[in-house]
Amino acid sequence: MTGLTRKEVRRLRDKLEAGHQTLSLKSTPLSEVLHRWHSESEFLDGDGSPAVLPFIGESPSFQDLVKRFGGDIPAGAMRTELKRIGAIEENKDGSLKLVKRSVAPHGIDEKMMVSLIHGAYPMLATVAHNIDPNRTEDTWPQITAFTRHVRKSDLARIRRISKDRLTDIAFTFDDLFMAYETLHESEDADADQNLVAVGTFYFEESGKASESDW
């Protein structure tokens, strides 16, 4: 249940092989439940954080959350899967606490497809926009910090710090996007929909770079 279904992977592969220039990645039931648990006001506590939910009952309950946003996945199966990947914790009284807000892709095909669509595709689209001599809009943000002078013994620490800070940045933008999603939720959902993404990544060269590489 985690990440993409085989049908979704096949759909995206077919579009890539057919030369489609625009790709869209559908949200899975599992990731949609996590996203809505963070963004729908009725499933938040007084501090705006995901509330601890009873498993069954009227809204707000985990059963109602899954019924509304989990597709045809039964609440029990959703609970089992979210517990398996460590996204939720079950309290002694049966209530559920959310401890993770994202789902890691599973399997080589899924990891490759997610990396291409959420990583390479938007980055290259930004490059194409910024170098387009006929564009009428301003350039899109494309910012990279780098150095050639990190000792090998410090790389593990640099990776860990980078992961923590990039995760914080990604969650900050996720919060911003969720706020805008709810800003006009009472209006026609299909009236004016635009895809926006902000990407973060860590890069480390495997070999010694020459001066001409930059």
DOGUKOL-32420 format. One record per residue (C-alpha): residue number from 0; residue in one letter; z, y, x. Coordinates in Angstrom, 1 decimal. Layout:
NUM	A	Z	Y	X
...
END
This chain:
0	M	0.0	0.0	0.0
1	T	0.4	2.3	2.9
2	G	-2.4	4.8	3.8
3	L	-5.9	4.0	2.7
4	T	-7.0	1.1	0.6
5	R	-9.9	-1.1	1.9
6	K	-12.1	0.3	-0.9
7	E	-11.4	3.9	0.3
8	V	-12.1	3.0	4.0
9	R	-15.4	1.4	2.9
10	R	-16.3	4.5	0.8
11	L	-15.7	6.9	3.7
12	R	-17.6	4.6	6.2
13	D	-20.6	4.5	3.9
14	K	-20.6	8.3	3.6
15	L	-20.4	8.6	7.4
16	E	-23.3	6.1	7.9
17	A	-25.3	8.0	5.2
18	G	-25.0	11.2	7.2
19	H	-22.9	13.2	4.7
20	Q	-21.7	16.5	6.2
21	T	-18.8	16.9	3.8
22	L	-16.0	14.3	3.5
23	S	-12.9	14.2	1.3
24	L	-9.9	12.0	1.8
25	K	-8.3	10.9	-1.5
26	S	-4.5	10.9	-1.6
27	T	-3.0	7.4	-1.9
28	P	-0.4	6.7	-4.6
29	L	2.3	6.3	-1.9
30	S	1.5	9.6	-0.1
31	E	1.1	11.4	-3.5
32	V	4.6	10.3	-4.6
33	L	6.1	11.6	-1.3
34	H	4.2	14.9	-1.6
35	R	5.2	15.4	-5.3
36	W	8.8	14.6	-4.5
37	H	8.7	17.5	-2.1
38	S	6.8	19.9	-4.3
39	E	7.5	19.4	-8.0
40	S	10.5	21.6	-9.0
41	E	12.0	19.1	-11.4
42	F	12.4	16.6	-8.5
43	L	14.1	19.2	-6.2
44	D	17.8	20.0	-5.9
45	G	19.4	23.4	-6.0
46	D	18.5	24.0	-2.3
47	G	14.8	23.2	-2.9
48	S	15.1	19.9	-1.1
49	P	13.9	16.6	-2.5
50	A	16.7	15.5	-4.9
51	V	18.5	12.1	-4.8
52	L	16.9	10.3	-7.8
53	P	18.3	7.6	-10.0
54	F	15.8	4.7	-10.1
55	I	15.3	4.5	-13.9
56	G	15.7	7.0	-16.7
57	E	14.1	10.1	-18.0
58	S	12.9	12.8	-15.7
59	P	14.0	13.5	-13.0
60	S	14.1	9.8	-12.0
61	F	12.2	7.8	-9.5
62	Q	10.6	5.7	-12.3
63	D	9.3	8.9	-13.9
64	L	8.0	10.3	-10.6
65	V	6.0	7.1	-9.9
66	K	4.8	6.9	-13.5
67	R	3.3	10.4	-13.2
68	F	2.0	10.4	-9.7
69	G	1.9	6.8	-8.4
70	G	-1.2	5.6	-10.2
71	D	-0.9	2.1	-11.5
72	I	1.8	1.1	-8.9
73	P	5.0	-0.2	-10.6
74	A	8.1	1.7	-9.7
75	G	9.7	-1.4	-8.3
76	A	6.8	-2.1	-6.0
77	M	6.7	1.5	-4.9
78	R	10.4	1.5	-4.1
79	T	10.0	-1.7	-2.0
80	E	7.2	-0.3	0.0
81	L	8.8	3.1	0.6
82	K	12.0	1.3	1.8
83	R	9.9	-1.0	4.0
84	I	8.4	1.9	5.9
85	G	11.7	3.8	6.1
86	A	10.6	6.7	3.8
87	I	13.6	6.3	1.4
88	E	17.1	5.0	1.5
89	E	18.8	3.3	-1.4
90	N	22.5	4.2	-2.1
91	K	25.1	1.8	-3.4
92	D	24.7	3.1	-6.9
93	G	20.9	2.4	-6.8
94	S	19.9	6.0	-6.5
95	L	17.1	6.8	-3.9
96	K	17.2	9.4	-1.1
97	L	14.0	10.6	0.5
98	V	14.2	10.6	4.3
99	K	10.5	10.8	5.4
100	R	7.8	13.1	4.0
101	S	4.6	11.5	5.4
102	V	3.0	8.1	5.8
103	A	1.5	6.9	9.0
104	P	-1.9	5.2	8.8
105	H	-2.0	1.4	9.1
106	G	-4.6	-0.7	10.8
107	I	-7.4	0.2	13.2
108	D	-10.0	1.1	10.5
109	E	-7.5	3.3	8.6
110	K	-6.3	5.0	11.8
111	M	-9.8	5.7	12.9
112	M	-10.9	7.1	9.5
113	V	-7.8	9.3	9.2
114	S	-8.2	10.6	12.7
115	L	-11.9	11.4	12.1
116	I	-11.4	13.2	8.8
117	H	-8.1	14.9	9.4
118	G	-8.6	15.5	13.1
119	A	-12.1	15.6	14.5
120	Y	-13.9	16.7	11.4
121	P	-11.9	19.9	10.7
122	M	-11.7	20.8	14.4
123	L	-15.5	20.5	14.9
124	A	-16.1	22.3	11.6
125	T	-14.0	25.2	12.9
126	V	-15.9	25.2	16.2
127	A	-19.2	25.2	14.3
128	H	-18.0	28.1	12.1
129	N	-16.8	30.2	15.1
130	I	-20.0	29.8	17.1
131	D	-22.4	30.3	14.2
132	P	-24.4	33.5	15.0
133	N	-25.2	34.0	11.3
134	R	-21.7	33.8	10.0
135	T	-20.5	36.7	7.8
136	E	-16.8	35.9	8.0
137	D	-14.3	36.4	10.8
138	T	-13.6	33.6	13.1
139	W	-11.0	31.0	12.1
140	P	-7.9	30.5	14.3
141	Q	-8.6	28.1	17.1
142	I	-5.8	28.3	19.7
143	T	-4.9	26.0	22.5
144	A	-2.2	26.2	25.2
145	F	-2.7	24.2	28.4
146	T	-1.5	23.9	32.0
147	R	-2.7	21.8	35.0
148	H	0.7	21.8	36.6
149	V	3.0	19.2	35.0
150	R	4.5	16.5	37.2
151	K	4.0	12.9	36.1
152	S	7.7	12.4	35.9
153	D	7.9	15.2	33.2
154	L	5.2	13.9	31.0
155	A	7.4	11.8	28.7
156	R	9.7	14.8	28.1
157	I	6.7	17.0	27.4
158	R	5.3	14.5	24.9
159	R	8.6	14.3	23.1
160	I	9.1	18.1	22.9
161	S	5.4	18.5	21.8
162	K	5.8	15.9	19.0
163	D	8.9	17.6	17.7
164	R	7.5	21.1	17.7
165	L	4.1	20.1	16.3
166	T	5.8	18.2	13.5
167	D	7.9	21.3	12.7
168	I	4.8	23.4	12.6
169	A	2.9	20.9	10.4
170	F	5.8	20.7	7.9
171	T	6.0	24.5	7.8
172	F	2.4	24.7	6.8
173	D	2.9	21.8	4.3
174	D	5.6	23.9	2.7
175	L	3.3	26.9	2.5
176	F	0.5	24.9	0.9
177	M	2.9	23.3	-1.6
178	A	4.0	26.8	-2.6
179	Y	0.4	27.8	-3.3
180	E	-0.3	24.6	-5.2
181	T	2.4	25.4	-7.7
182	L	1.6	29.2	-7.8
183	H	-1.3	28.7	-10.3
184	E	-0.5	25.2	-11.6
185	S	-0.6	26.4	-15.2
186	E	-4.3	27.4	-14.8
187	D	-7.4	25.2	-15.1
188	A	-7.0	22.8	-12.1
189	D	-10.8	22.7	-11.5
190	A	-11.4	26.4	-11.9
191	D	-11.1	27.4	-8.3
192	Q	-10.2	24.7	-5.8
193	N	-10.7	25.2	-2.0
194	L	-9.8	22.9	0.8
195	V	-7.7	24.4	3.6
196	A	-6.2	22.6	6.6
197	V	-4.3	23.5	9.7
198	G	-4.3	20.8	12.5
199	T	-2.0	20.2	15.4
200	F	-2.5	17.7	18.2
201	Y	-1.4	16.8	21.7
202	F	-3.8	16.2	24.5
203	E	-3.3	14.7	28.0
204	E	-6.0	14.0	30.4
205	S	-6.0	10.5	31.8
206	G	-7.4	11.3	35.2
207	K	-7.5	14.2	37.6
208	A	-9.4	17.2	36.3
209	S	-11.7	19.1	38.5
210	E	-11.8	22.9	38.6
211	S	-15.3	22.8	37.0
212	D	-13.8	21.0	33.9
213	W	-12.5	24.3	32.6
END
